[in-house]
Amino acid sequence: MSLLIVGCGFLGEQVAAIAANAGLSLALTTRSAERAATLAARFGPTVSTINFETDDAAARLAEAAPDASHALVLLTPSACLDATGQPAPLRRVMQGLAALPRLSRAVLSSSTAVYGERHGQTVTADSRCAPVGAREQRLALIEDHWLTVPTQRVVRLAGLYGPGRIVGATGLRQGQPVDGSPDAWLNLIHVSDAAGLLLRCLYADAARVELGADGMPVRRGIYYGWLAAQLGLRPPVFSGAPAARGGASRRCDPGPTIARTAWRPMFRDFRAGLTAAGLPARR
Ligand SMILES: NC(=O)c1ccc[n+]([C@@H]2O[C@H](COP(=O)([O-])OP(=O)(O)OC[C@H]3O[C@@H](n4cnc5c(N)ncnc54)[C@H](OP(=O)(O)O)[C@@H]3O)[C@@H](O)[C@H]2O)c1
C-alpha cells in the first residue's frame, strides 16, 4: 500500500504520521522547500516540492509517486484555483493522478463551509449545498470539478484544531474583538480525527461525499468564552461585525458518515480535544 499526500500541511502531517505508524509507504508533496525539509526530517526522503501554479506540476506529480495506490489531496482552496478563479491548479493535480498506473482511489479534503448559512439547521454529508457566498461558490466549484472523475471522493471537514493550532486563540491573545454572532453554531474536529476519517474514506465503503465533524456543535459565544477562560484572558467581546469566515450558523452531523465508514471521532467535543491538544491550563 503506497499513499500519496498532495499538500502535506497541518492536516497532511497528521495523516502521514498515522499512515507511517501503520506501515504504509509514503510520498508527500508540499510547495515550499522549507516545509519539504521539515517533512523529510520526519518522514524520510520521499518528499517532493511541487507548486500547482506551474505548468509542469502534473508531470512532476506523476514522477513523484509512480507506485501510489491511494492519494489524499489536502490542498487549501486557494491552491486549487488560479488568479482568475478557475481550477487550473486542481486540473494539474488530476492530470498527475490520472497518470499513476496503480492508483485506485483519491480523496479531496473540502470544508463544511460549502453548506453556507443554514440559520442553525442541521446538515449531513447528504445535505444539498446551496452555495451563495463567494467562498462557498469557490468550494463548490472545486468539489464539482474533482467529482467529474467517478472514483474520486470528497470529505468536507469542520474547523480543524490540534497541537499548535487552536481556533481563535491568536485573536483572543491579542485582545481583538470576535467578529460574527455569539449565537451562531461552530463546528470543529480534532486534526487527528480528521486524519483518521480521510484514511478511512480511502478504504471503507464511503459515499462520494462524506462529512467530518465531532458532532457536538457549540455556540460561538460558549466556545470563545471557554477558550478565553482557559487561556487566563478576560471574557471575549463580540464586535457585531460579520465574520470573514466561520460565522455561518449550521450544525454539522457526521451521523450518516459514521454509519457508512464506521469511523468515530476520538475527541467527542472541543473541550476534550483542546485539553488533549495541550491548551495552557487556566491561570
Ligand atoms: N484549517 C481548517 O480549519 C480547515 C477546515 C476545513 C477544511 N480544511 C481543509 O483541510 C485541508 C488542509 O488544511 P491544512 O490546514 O492542513 O492546510 P495547510 O496547513 O495550509 O497545508 C496546505 C498544504 O498545501 C500546500 N500548498 C499550498 N499552496 C500550494 C500550491 N499552489 N501548490 C502546491 N502546494 C500548495 C502547502 O505547502 P506549503 O506549506 O509548502 O506552502 C501545504 O503543504 C484543506 O483542503 C482545507 O480546505 C481545513
The ligand as an SDF file (V2000), in Angstrom:
LIG
                    3D

 48 52  0  0  0  0  0  0  0  0999 V2000
   -7.8380   24.5330    8.6030 N   0  0  0  0  0  0  0  0  0  0  0  0
   -9.1380   24.3520    8.7650 C   0  0  0  0  0  0  0  0  0  0  0  0
   -9.7750   24.7620    9.7420 O   0  0  0  0  0  0  0  0  0  0  0  0
   -9.9040   23.5660    7.7280 C   0  0  0  0  0  0  0  0  0  0  0  0
  -11.2780   23.4140    7.8810 C   0  0  0  0  0  0  0  0  0  0  0  0
  -11.9700   22.6800    6.9450 C   0  0  0  0  0  0  0  0  0  0  0  0
  -11.2980   22.1070    5.9030 C   0  0  0  0  0  0  0  0  0  0  0  0
   -9.9560   22.2710    5.7610 N   0  0  0  0  0  0  0  0  0  0  0  0
   -9.2730   21.6710    4.6240 C   0  0  0  0  0  0  0  0  0  0  0  0
   -8.2100   20.8400    5.0580 O   0  0  0  0  0  0  0  0  0  0  0  0
   -7.2040   20.8320    4.0680 C   0  0  0  0  0  0  0  0  0  0  0  0
   -5.8390   21.0220    4.6700 C   0  0  0  0  0  0  0  0  0  0  0  0
   -5.8170   22.1400    5.5000 O   0  0  0  0  0  0  0  0  0  0  0  0
   -4.4880   22.4860    6.3210 P   0  0  0  0  0  0  0  0  0  0  0  0
   -4.9450   23.2950    7.4840 O   0  0  0  0  0  0  0  0  0  0  0  0
   -3.6700   21.2530    6.5380 O   0  0  0  0  0  0  0  0  0  0  0  0
   -3.7250   23.4350    5.2720 O   0  0  0  0  0  0  0  0  0  0  0  0
   -2.1910   23.9120    5.3200 P   0  0  0  0  0  0  0  0  0  0  0  0
   -1.5620   23.6020    6.6200 O   0  0  0  0  0  0  0  0  0  0  0  0
   -2.1850   25.3310    4.8550 O   0  0  0  0  0  0  0  0  0  0  0  0
   -1.4810   22.9930    4.2030 O   0  0  0  0  0  0  0  0  0  0  0  0
   -1.6850   23.2160    2.8370 C   0  0  0  0  0  0  0  0  0  0  0  0
   -0.6560   22.4570    2.0320 C   0  0  0  0  0  0  0  0  0  0  0  0
   -0.8490   22.7880    0.6620 O   0  0  0  0  0  0  0  0  0  0  0  0
    0.3920   23.2650    0.1250 C   0  0  0  0  0  0  0  0  0  0  0  0
    0.1390   24.2670   -0.9040 N   0  0  0  0  0  0  0  0  0  0  0  0
   -0.4200   25.4900   -0.7780 C   0  0  0  0  0  0  0  0  0  0  0  0
   -0.4720   26.1140   -1.9640 N   0  0  0  0  0  0  0  0  0  0  0  0
    0.0830   25.2740   -2.8840 C   0  0  0  0  0  0  0  0  0  0  0  0
    0.3210   25.3220   -4.2750 C   0  0  0  0  0  0  0  0  0  0  0  0
   -0.0070   26.3950   -5.0080 N   0  0  0  0  0  0  0  0  0  0  0  0
    0.9020   24.2750   -4.8740 N   0  0  0  0  0  0  0  0  0  0  0  0
    1.2520   23.1810   -4.1530 C   0  0  0  0  0  0  0  0  0  0  0  0
    1.0400   23.0480   -2.8380 N   0  0  0  0  0  0  0  0  0  0  0  0
    0.4680   24.0910   -2.1950 C   0  0  0  0  0  0  0  0  0  0  0  0
    1.1280   23.8520    1.2990 C   0  0  0  0  0  0  0  0  0  0  0  0
    2.5060   23.9260    1.0050 O   0  0  0  0  0  0  0  0  0  0  0  0
    3.4940   24.9710    1.7400 P   0  0  0  0  0  0  0  0  0  0  0  0
    3.1400   24.9600    3.1940 O   0  0  0  0  0  0  0  0  0  0  0  0
    4.8650   24.3820    1.4970 O   0  0  0  0  0  0  0  0  0  0  0  0
    3.2730   26.2980    1.1010 O   0  0  0  0  0  0  0  0  0  0  0  0
    0.7930   22.8050    2.3640 C   0  0  0  0  0  0  0  0  0  0  0  0
    1.5960   21.6700    2.1930 O   0  0  0  0  0  0  0  0  0  0  0  0
   -7.6000   21.8620    3.0200 C   0  0  0  0  0  0  0  0  0  0  0  0
   -8.2620   21.1860    1.9740 O   0  0  0  0  0  0  0  0  0  0  0  0
   -8.5790   22.7160    3.7540 C   0  0  0  0  0  0  0  0  0  0  0  0
   -9.5120   23.3190    2.8800 O   0  0  0  0  0  0  0  0  0  0  0  0
   -9.2400   22.9820    6.6540 C   0  0  0  0  0  0  0  0  0  0  0  0
  1  2  1  0
  2  3  2  0
  2  4  1  0
  4  5  1  0
  4 48  2  0
  5  6  2  0
  6  7  1  0
  7  8  2  0
  8  9  1  0
  8 48  1  0
  9 10  1  0
  9 46  1  0
 10 11  1  0
 11 12  1  0
 11 44  1  0
 12 13  1  0
 13 14  1  0
 14 15  2  0
 14 16  1  0
 14 17  1  0
 17 18  1  0
 18 19  2  0
 18 20  1  0
 18 21  1  0
 21 22  1  0
 22 23  1  0
 23 24  1  0
 23 42  1  0
 24 25  1  0
 25 26  1  0
 25 36  1  0
 26 27  1  0
 26 35  1  0
 27 28  2  0
 28 29  1  0
 29 30  1  0
 29 35  2  0
 30 31  1  0
 30 32  2  0
 32 33  1  0
 33 34  2  0
 34 35  1  0
 36 37  1  0
 36 42  1  0
 37 38  1  0
 38 39  2  0
 38 40  1  0
 38 41  1  0
 42 43  1  0
 44 45  1  0
 44 46  1  0
 46 47  1  0
M  CHG  2   8   1  16  -1
M  END
$$$$
